Amino acid sequence: MKTQTRMGAHTATATATATATDTDTDAIAATAADWIVRLSADDADERQAAIEGFEAWKRADPRHLAMAANMERFIDQTRKLANDGNGQASTQAAHAALDEVSPARVARRRRVRRGIGLAAAAVLGGAALLAGSDPGRLLADLRQPLGAPRSTTLADGSTLTLAGGAAVDVRLDGPERHIVLRGGEILLQVAKDPLHPLIVETPQGNIRALGTRFLVRRDGATTWLTMLESRAAVTTSDPTVPRQVIAAGERARITARGIETLPAIDPGLAEEAFRRQRLIAQDRPLAEVLDELAQHRPGLLRYDAKAVAGLRVTAVLPLDDTDRALALVAASFPRLRIRRVGDWLVFVDARA
């Protein structure tokens, strides 16, 4: 019995040591990823400071140096994969680099991959990609993690539902009520207050509520409006573009160039799709569909614009399982291929 007790204690000590080692590795990976993100800063002085700090951090501990070397090798292979038409060898090399980070534990390796993937996303696509379409998204008043939508009752009595990945600023204390959409999609049930009109703002323009319920999605340089009840008045950031009223069941694409009315959709179906995290695509360009899928997955989704040009999609795709959605897209277009590097990077391009 004593032997069993000693063995149990030894096992517990070994487990605790392994857990501590895992935690250390996770922390080192996260710090290394943070340094690499800083290396992509727009400001030259910030970049130089990051270079000096990163070098000092690497010299402080051999584990730091080893982790940084693996990350830098991974990012180099990812660049080659992104720019190479034949990326099979690069994919294998990138996975090999990931496997070297922590060969002992698959679970720990996956956590390390997440940190590496974030760093690579920043290097390849700009640090703003980590925060979505607006760098201010991380500092927004309300943010919803990726996943199911969440509803909030605002101080004025309006109900705001944020889809996974959405972020907004809320300003209700002036003569007008303002919701600034930083990114993602929202469903708004507007509390009536004729003396304080409610306006949803995006860089492309303003949506002034004339009724109660509507969906708004910000996707890169485009804002999408779906009216569920009543009407909304839309103005763009270009003052020469006339105001346009969008009625229940109607949809609109809002850009810096103007307002485009889209084919009508059943309001009940549109709201159900929003709440069930489904993308209803009705003869939409594949590039737009991929942009929307990118909003609902961590990491970076990139595609070859020439490879997807002219392709259009009519489908219902799961936004809560973007890997499955991409598989459905690939099945519809056999000439395309989906290439993955780790858990965080996905490329869509044409087959060789």
C-alpha positions in Angstrom: 0.0 0.0 0.0 2.9 2.3 0.9 4.4 1.7 -2.5 1.1 2.6 -4.2 0.9 5.8 -2.2 4.5 6.7 -3.2 3.7 5.9 -6.8 0.6 8.0 -6.7 2.5 10.9 -5.2 5.2 10.6 -7.9 2.5 10.5 -10.6 0.8 13.6 -9.2 4.2 15.4 -9.0 5.0 14.4 -12.6 1.6 15.6 -13.8 1.9 18.9 -12.0 5.4 19.3 -13.5 4.1 18.6 -17.0 1.2 21.0 -16.5 3.6 23.7 -15.4 5.8 23.0 -18.5 2.7 23.2 -20.7 1.7 26.5 -19.2 5.2 27.9 -19.6 5.2 26.9 -23.3 1.8 28.5 -23.9 3.0 31.7 -22.3 6.2 31.7 -24.3 4.2 31.1 -27.5 1.8 33.9 -26.7 4.6 36.3 -26.0 6.5 35.4 -29.1 3.3 35.9 -31.2 2.7 39.3 -29.6 6.3 40.4 -30.5 5.8 39.3 -34.1 2.6 41.2 -34.3 4.4 44.3 -33.1 7.0 43.9 -35.8 4.3 44.7 -38.4 3.5 48.1 -36.9 2.9 50.9 -39.4 5.0 53.4 -37.4 8.8 53.0 -38.2 9.8 54.0 -34.6 7.4 51.4 -33.2 8.8 48.7 -35.5 12.4 49.6 -34.5 11.5 49.4 -30.8 9.8 46.0 -31.4 12.9 44.7 -33.3 15.1 45.7 -30.4 12.7 44.3 -27.7 12.2 41.1 -29.6 16.0 40.5 -29.9 16.4 41.2 -26.1 13.5 38.8 -25.3 15.1 36.0 -27.4 18.5 36.5 -25.7 16.9 36.3 -22.2 16.1 32.5 -22.4 17.0 29.7 -24.8 13.4 28.6 -24.9 12.4 32.1 -26.2 15.0 31.8 -29.0 13.8 28.3 -29.9 10.1 29.4 -30.0 10.9 32.5 -32.0 12.9 30.4 -34.5 10.0 28.0 -35.0 7.5 30.9 -35.5 9.7 32.7 -37.9 10.3 29.5 -39.9 6.5 28.9 -40.0 5.7 32.4 -41.2 8.4 32.1 -43.9 6.8 28.9 -45.1 3.4 30.5 -45.0 4.5 33.4 -47.1 5.8 30.9 -49.7 2.5 29.0 -49.6 0.6 32.2 -50.1 2.7 33.3 -53.1 3.5 30.0 -54.7 1.2 28.3 -57.1 2.5 24.9 -56.0 2.4 25.0 -52.3 2.3 21.3 -51.4 6.0 21.1 -50.3 5.6 24.4 -48.4 2.5 23.0 -46.6 4.4 20.0 -45.5 7.4 22.1 -44.4 5.1 24.4 -42.4 3.5 21.5 -40.6 6.9 20.0 -39.9 7.9 23.3 -38.3 4.8 23.3 -36.2 5.4 19.7 -35.1 8.9 20.7 -33.9 7.5 23.3 -31.5 6.2 20.7 -29.1 6.5 17.1 -30.2 5.5 15.6 -26.8 1.9 16.7 -26.6 -0.6 17.2 -29.4 -2.9 19.3 -27.3 -0.1 21.7 -26.4 1.0 21.8 -30.0 -2.4 22.9 -31.0 -2.4 25.7 -28.5 1.0 26.8 -29.8 -0.3 26.8 -33.3 -3.0 29.3 -32.4 -0.3 31.7 -31.2 1.8 31.2 -34.3 -1.3 31.5 -36.5 -2.2 34.9 -35.0 1.3 36.1 -35.6 1.3 34.9 -39.2 -2.1 36.5 -39.8 -0.7 39.8 -38.6 2.4 39.5 -40.8 0.5 38.4 -43.9 -2.6 40.5 -43.6 -1.8 43.4 -41.3 -2.4 43.7 -37.6 -5.8 45.1 -38.2 -7.0 41.7 -39.4 -6.7 40.5 -35.8 -9.3 43.0 -34.8 -11.5 42.6 -37.9 -12.4 45.3 -40.3 -11.7 48.1 -37.9 -8.7 48.3 -35.6 -11.0 50.1 -33.0 -13.0 46.9 -32.8 -11.0 45.6 -29.9 -11.9 48.7 -27.9 -15.6 48.7 -28.8 -18.3 49.3 -26.2 -19.9 45.9 -26.9 -18.2 42.9 -28.5 -19.4 39.3 -29.1 -16.9 36.5 -29.4 -17.2 34.1 -32.3 -20.2 31.8 -31.8 -23.9 32.2 -31.2 -25.6 35.7 -31.3 -26.2 37.5 -28.0 -29.0 40.0 -27.2 -28.6 43.1 -25.0 -31.3 45.6 -23.9 -29.9 49.1 -24.3 -30.6 52.0 -22.0 -33.3 53.4 -24.4 -35.2 50.1 -24.4 -33.9 49.0 -27.8 -32.8 45.4 -28.2 -29.4 44.9 -29.9 -28.4 41.4 -30.9 -24.7 40.9 -31.9 -23.7 38.0 -34.1 -20.5 36.2 -33.3 -17.6 38.5 -34.1 -19.6 41.7 -34.1 -18.6 44.9 -32.3 -20.4 48.2 -31.8 -20.1 51.5 -30.0 -23.3 52.9 -28.4 -24.0 56.6 -28.0 -27.5 57.3 -26.6 -27.1 60.5 -24.7 -27.4 63.1 -27.4 -30.2 64.5 -29.5 -29.7 61.5 -31.8 -29.1 57.9 -30.7 -26.0 56.4 -32.5 -24.9 52.8 -33.0 -21.4 52.7 -34.6 -20.9 49.3 -36.2 -17.2 48.4 -36.0 -17.6 45.0 -37.7 -19.8 42.0 -38.1 -23.6 41.8 -38.1 -26.3 43.1 -35.8 -30.0 42.8 -35.4 -31.7 45.9 -34.0 -35.2 46.2 -32.5 -35.5 49.9 -32.2 -37.4 51.5 -29.3 -39.6 54.3 -30.6 -38.6 57.8 -29.6 -39.5 60.4 -32.2 -37.5 63.1 -30.5 -34.3 61.0 -30.6 -33.9 59.2 -33.9 -31.6 56.2 -34.0 -28.8 56.0 -36.6 -26.5 53.1 -37.4 -23.1 54.4 -38.6 -20.5 52.6 -40.7 -17.7 54.1 -42.8 -19.9 53.7 -45.9 -22.8 55.7 -44.6 -25.7 56.1 -42.1 -28.9 54.1 -41.7 -31.7 56.1 -40.0 -34.4 54.0 -38.5 -37.9 54.9 -39.6 -39.3 51.8 -38.1 -38.3 49.0 -35.8 -36.4 45.9 -37.0 -33.5 45.5 -39.4 -30.2 43.7 -39.9 -26.9 45.5 -40.6 -23.6 43.8 -41.5 -20.3 45.5 -42.1 -18.0 43.5 -44.3 -14.8 45.3 -45.4 -15.7 48.2 -47.6 -19.4 47.3 -47.8 -22.4 47.6 -45.5 -25.4 45.3 -46.0 -28.9 46.3 -44.9 -31.8 43.9 -44.6 -35.1 45.4 -43.5 -37.3 43.1 -41.4 -40.0 45.6 -40.5 -41.0 49.1 -41.6 -38.4 51.3 -43.3 -35.0 52.9 -43.0 -33.4 55.9 -44.7 -29.9 55.3 -46.1 -27.3 58.0 -46.9 -23.8 57.3 -48.0 -20.5 59.0 -47.1 -20.7 60.7 -50.5 -23.1 63.7 -50.1 -23.8 63.7 -53.8 -25.6 60.3 -53.6 -29.3 60.8 -53.0 -30.9 59.4 -49.9 -32.8 56.1 -50.4 -35.5 54.5 -48.3 -35.4 50.7 -47.9 -38.7 49.0 -47.0 -39.5 45.8 -45.2 -38.3 42.7 -47.1 -35.8 44.8 -49.2 -32.1 44.7 -49.0 -29.3 47.1 -50.0 -25.6 47.1 -50.5 -24.0 50.4 -49.4 -20.6 51.4 -50.6 -18.7 54.6 -51.0 -20.0 54.7 -54.6 -23.6 54.5 -53.8 -26.6 52.4 -52.7 -27.6 49.2 -54.6 -31.0 47.6 -54.1 -30.8 43.8 -54.0 -33.4 41.1 -54.6 -36.0 41.0 -51.9 -35.8 38.3 -49.2 -38.4 36.9 -46.8 -37.9 38.8 -43.5 -38.8 35.8 -41.4 -36.3 33.7 -43.2 -33.6 36.3 -43.0 -34.0 36.6 -39.2 -34.1 32.9 -38.7 -30.9 32.5 -40.7 -29.2 35.2 -38.5 -30.2 33.5 -35.3 -29.3 30.0 -36.5 -26.0 31.2 -37.9 -26.7 30.4 -41.5 -25.6 32.3 -44.6 -28.3 32.4 -47.3 -26.6 33.1 -50.6 -28.8 33.9 -53.5 -26.7 34.1 -56.7 -23.9 35.9 -54.8 -20.3 36.3 -56.0 -18.1 33.7 -54.3 -15.7 36.4 -53.2 -18.5 38.0 -51.1 -19.4 34.7 -49.6 -15.8 34.0 -48.7 -15.5 37.5 -47.1 -18.5 36.7 -45.0 -17.2 33.3 -43.9 -13.9 35.0 -42.9 -15.9 37.2 -40.5 -17.0 34.0 -38.6 -13.8 32.1 -38.2 -10.6 32.8 -36.2 -7.4 33.4 -38.0 -7.1 34.4 -41.6 -9.0 33.2 -44.7 -7.4 34.4 -48.0 -8.4 33.6 -51.6 -7.1 34.2 -55.1 -9.3 36.9 -56.6 -8.6 35.6 -60.1 -9.5 32.0 -59.2 -12.9 33.0 -57.8 -13.8 35.7 -60.3 -17.1 35.1 -62.1 -18.1 32.3 -59.7 -21.5 32.8 -58.0 -23.1 30.9 -55.2 -26.7 29.9 -54.3 -26.6 27.9 -51.1 -27.3 27.9 -47.4 -24.0 27.7 -45.5 -23.3 27.1 -41.8 -21.6 30.1 -40.2 -21.0 28.2 -37.0 -19.0 25.6 -38.9 -17.0 27.4 -41.5 -14.8 24.4 -42.3 -17.9 22.6 -43.4 -19.1 25.7 -45.3 -15.8 25.7 -47.2 -16.1 22.0 -47.9 -19.5 22.7 -49.5 -18.1 25.5 -51.6 -15.2 23.3 -52.8 -17.7 20.5 -53.7 -19.7 23.0 -55.8 -16.6 24.3 -57.6 -14.2 21.3 -58.3 -11.7 23.5 -59.9 -11.0 25.2 -56.5 -8.9 23.8 -53.7 -8.8 24.6 -50.0 -5.4 24.6 -48.4 -4.8 24.8 -44.7 -1.7 25.7 -42.7 -2.3 24.9 -39.0 -5.5 25.8 -37.4 -5.5 29.5 -38.3 -4.7 30.0 -42.0 -6.8 28.9 -45.0 -6.2 29.6 -48.7 -8.7 29.2 -51.5 -7.3 29.1 -55.0 -7.4 27.2 -58.3 -6.1 23.7 -58.7 -2.8 23.4 -60.6 
